[in-house]
Amino acid sequence: MITPEHLRWHKSSYSDHGGQCVEWAPSYALAHGVVPVRDSKQSDGPVLMVSAAAFTGLVTMARDTTR
């Protein structure tokens, strides 16, 4: 079982602006093909595991809505 404290998290660049942001664990994603995602404001909260394709879709959608 994966626990959040065992992962190296990368915070969204939008987190510096106080928005609703996420963190992801790129090294785990590269090694396993599954992307762990969590709420940057709740580091001890649940971790959502999504496929690399789903994560790419989420990032694309987020970028499109901020333009």
N, CA, C and O of each residue as an XYZ file, in Angstrom:
268
protein
N       0.834     -1.182      0.000
C       0.000      0.000      0.000
C       0.883      1.250      0.000
O       1.901      1.304      0.689
N       0.489      2.221     -0.758
C       1.227      3.481     -0.846
C       0.720      4.427      0.226
O      -0.486      4.577      0.422
N       1.648      5.056      0.910
C       1.259      6.072      1.879
C       1.859      7.396      1.444
O       2.981      7.421      0.938
N       1.144      8.497      1.628
C       1.599      9.806      1.138
C       2.986     10.205      1.615
O       3.723     10.859      0.877
N       3.356      9.829      2.827
C       4.650     10.262      3.344
C       5.827      9.572      2.663
O       6.962     10.030      2.796
N       5.583      8.484      1.938
C       6.651      7.787      1.234
C       6.890      8.320     -0.177
O       7.779      7.835     -0.877
N       6.124      9.291     -0.594
C       6.246      9.822     -1.947
C       6.896     11.198     -1.939
O       6.788     11.941     -0.963
N       7.562     11.528     -3.019
C       8.119     12.877     -3.181
C       7.108     13.668     -4.013
O       6.905     13.386     -5.194
N       6.485     14.649     -3.388
C       5.388     15.396     -3.996
C       5.888     16.650     -4.706
O       6.852     17.284     -4.277
N       5.212     16.992     -5.800
C       5.488     18.210     -6.555
C       4.219     19.051     -6.530
O       3.155     18.589     -6.941
N       4.330     20.271     -6.053
C       3.165     21.147     -5.910
C       2.873     21.885     -7.216
O       3.790     22.284     -7.935
N       1.616     22.057     -7.506
C       1.187     22.826     -8.671
C       1.731     24.244     -8.597
O       1.832     24.817     -7.512
N       2.080     24.809     -9.737
C       2.579     26.190     -9.762
C       1.513     27.180     -9.319
O       1.843     28.306     -8.945
N       0.252     26.792     -9.352
C      -0.832     27.672     -8.918
C      -0.968     27.717     -7.396
O      -1.681     28.571     -6.870
N      -0.302     26.820     -6.687
C      -0.414     26.779     -5.228
C       0.129     28.037     -4.566
O      -0.301     28.382     -3.465
N       1.046     28.717     -5.200
C       1.605     29.936     -4.633
C       0.598     31.074     -4.588
O       0.833     32.080     -3.918
N      -0.505     30.933     -5.282
C      -1.498     31.998     -5.365
C      -2.699     31.760     -4.453
O      -3.690     32.485     -4.534
N      -2.619     30.746     -3.583
C      -3.689     30.488     -2.632
C      -4.922     29.843     -3.228
O      -5.981     29.852     -2.600
N      -4.816     29.280     -4.433
C      -5.968     28.656     -5.075
C      -6.193     27.230     -4.621
O      -5.460     26.712     -3.778
N      -7.194     26.610     -5.175
C      -7.476     25.204     -4.909
C      -6.504     24.387     -5.757
O      -6.693     24.278     -6.968
N      -5.480     23.815     -5.152
C      -4.397     23.207     -5.921
C      -4.148     21.759     -5.535
O      -4.648     21.259     -4.527
N      -3.365     21.113     -6.365
C      -3.031     19.711     -6.167
C      -1.522     19.513     -6.194
O      -0.765     20.368     -6.652
N      -1.116     18.357     -5.687
C       0.262     17.903     -5.782
C       0.242     16.542     -6.462
O      -0.751     15.817     -6.399
N       1.334     16.211     -7.101
C       1.447     14.891     -7.713
C       2.846     14.357     -7.449
O       3.743     15.113     -7.077
N       3.034     13.066     -7.639
C       4.306     12.410     -7.361
C       4.910     11.891     -8.668
O       4.672     10.745     -9.048
N       5.693     12.732     -9.357
C       6.206     12.359    -10.680
C       7.124     11.139    -10.685
O       7.066     10.350    -11.628
N       7.961     10.954     -9.678
C       8.867      9.804     -9.699
C       8.088      8.488     -9.593
O       8.445      7.499    -10.232
N       7.038      8.483     -8.795
C       6.194      7.288     -8.706
C       5.482      7.058    -10.039
O       5.379      5.926    -10.510
N       4.998      8.129    -10.631
C       4.289      8.029    -11.912
C       5.200      7.445    -12.993
O       4.779      6.582    -13.764
N       6.426      7.909    -13.046
C       7.368      7.394    -14.051
C       7.683      5.920    -13.827
O       7.799      5.155    -14.785
N       7.818      5.527    -12.592
C       8.174      4.143    -12.284
C       7.012      3.162    -12.455
O       7.230      1.994    -12.778
N       5.771      3.637    -12.239
C       4.631      2.719    -12.202
C       3.537      2.994    -13.226
O       2.640      2.169    -13.396
N       3.590      4.131    -13.909
C       2.567      4.447    -14.901
C       1.238      4.874    -14.307
O       0.246      4.999    -15.025
N       1.211      5.098    -13.005
C       0.019      5.552    -12.300
C       0.411      6.804    -11.533
O       1.462      6.839    -10.893
N      -0.432      7.836    -11.594
C      -0.085      9.130    -11.007
C      -0.831      9.354     -9.691
O      -2.060      9.437     -9.681
N      -0.095      9.453     -8.580
C      -0.717      9.811     -7.315
C      -0.994     11.323     -7.278
O      -0.124     12.122     -7.624
N      -2.185     11.702     -6.865
C      -2.594     13.106     -6.804
C      -3.238     13.348     -5.440
O      -3.988     12.508     -4.945
N      -2.940     14.505     -4.832
C      -3.558     14.850     -3.555
C      -3.801     16.350     -3.464
O      -3.250     17.126     -4.244
N      -4.612     16.741     -2.525
C      -4.907     18.142     -2.242
C      -3.689     18.758     -1.566
O      -3.227     18.243     -0.548
N      -3.162     19.847     -2.110
C      -1.961     20.468     -1.552
C      -2.195     21.068     -0.170
O      -1.247     21.275      0.587
N      -3.438     21.344      0.159
C      -3.745     21.917      1.471
C      -4.006     20.840      2.529
O      -4.124     21.155      3.713
N      -4.096     19.593      2.120
C      -4.388     18.499      3.046
C      -3.414     17.352      2.772
O      -3.798     16.303      2.253
N      -2.154     17.572      3.129
C      -1.107     16.610      2.795
C      -1.287     15.245      3.455
O      -0.735     14.257      2.970
N      -2.029     15.168      4.522
C      -2.277     13.883      5.168
C      -3.612     13.271      4.748
O      -4.059     12.280      5.325
N      -4.236     13.865      3.746
C      -5.526     13.380      3.262
C      -5.382     12.251      2.260
O      -4.287     11.723      2.065
N      -6.476     11.881      1.630
C      -6.460     10.763      0.684
C      -5.654     11.074     -0.578
O      -5.472     12.230     -0.961
N      -5.185     10.010     -1.200
C      -4.431     10.107     -2.451
C      -5.264      9.455     -3.552
O      -5.701      8.313     -3.416
N      -5.474     10.178     -4.622
C      -6.186      9.666     -5.783
C      -5.151      9.116     -6.761
O      -4.192      9.809     -7.100
N      -5.335      7.894     -7.212
C      -4.417      7.276     -8.175
C      -5.110      7.258     -9.533
O      -6.181      6.667     -9.681
N      -4.494      7.910    -10.531
C      -5.083      7.969    -11.869
C      -4.064      7.498    -12.896
O      -2.857      7.535    -12.654
N      -4.555      7.062    -14.027
C      -3.652      6.661    -15.105
C      -2.920      7.892    -15.640
O      -3.362      9.025    -15.448
N      -1.807      7.654    -16.307
C      -1.051      8.760    -16.898
C      -1.911      9.509    -17.917
O      -1.847     10.736    -17.999
N      -2.710      8.781    -18.687
C      -3.582      9.416    -19.679
C      -4.631     10.289    -19.006
O      -4.919     11.388    -19.479
N      -5.202      9.814    -17.913
C      -6.206     10.600    -17.189
C      -5.576     11.855    -16.598
O      -6.184     12.926    -16.624
N      -4.362     11.732    -16.066
C      -3.685     12.891    -15.492
C      -3.387     13.931    -16.577
O      -3.557     15.130    -16.357
N      -2.946     13.470    -17.732
C      -2.698     14.386    -18.854
C      -3.977     15.119    -19.223
O      -3.945     16.321    -19.487
N      -5.101     14.415    -19.244
C      -6.382     15.045    -19.532
C      -6.768     16.077    -18.494
O      -7.289     17.138    -18.837
N      -6.518     15.778    -17.220
C      -6.821     16.739    -16.153
C      -5.986     18.005    -16.288
O      -6.498     19.113    -16.128
N      -4.700     17.841    -16.581
C      -3.814     18.996    -16.754
C      -4.251     19.827    -17.950
O      -4.295     21.055    -17.872
N      -4.573     19.171    -19.050
C      -5.030     19.882    -20.242
C      -6.308     20.661    -19.952
O      -6.432     21.824    -20.334
N      -7.243     20.027    -19.285
C      -8.511     20.689    -18.942
C      -8.256     21.902    -18.040
O      -8.842     22.965    -18.243
N      -7.385     21.737    -17.050
C      -7.087     22.843    -16.124
C      -6.458     24.011    -16.867
O      -6.800     25.166    -16.617
N      -5.547     23.718    -17.772
C      -4.903     24.807    -18.541
C      -5.903     25.521    -19.437
O      -5.853     26.743    -19.579
N      -6.814     24.761    -20.042
C      -7.807     25.362    -20.930
C      -8.784     26.265    -20.187
O      -9.262     27.248    -20.752
N      -9.086     25.950    -18.933
C     -10.050     26.753    -18.178
C      -9.426     28.000    -17.571
O     -10.147     28.885    -17.110
N      -8.090     28.090    -17.561
C      -7.434     29.271    -16.978
C      -7.090     30.307    -18.023
O      -6.543     31.357    -17.685
N      -7.385     30.053    -19.248
C      -7.065     31.010    -20.324
C      -8.171     31.994    -20.528
O      -8.070     32.867    -21.390
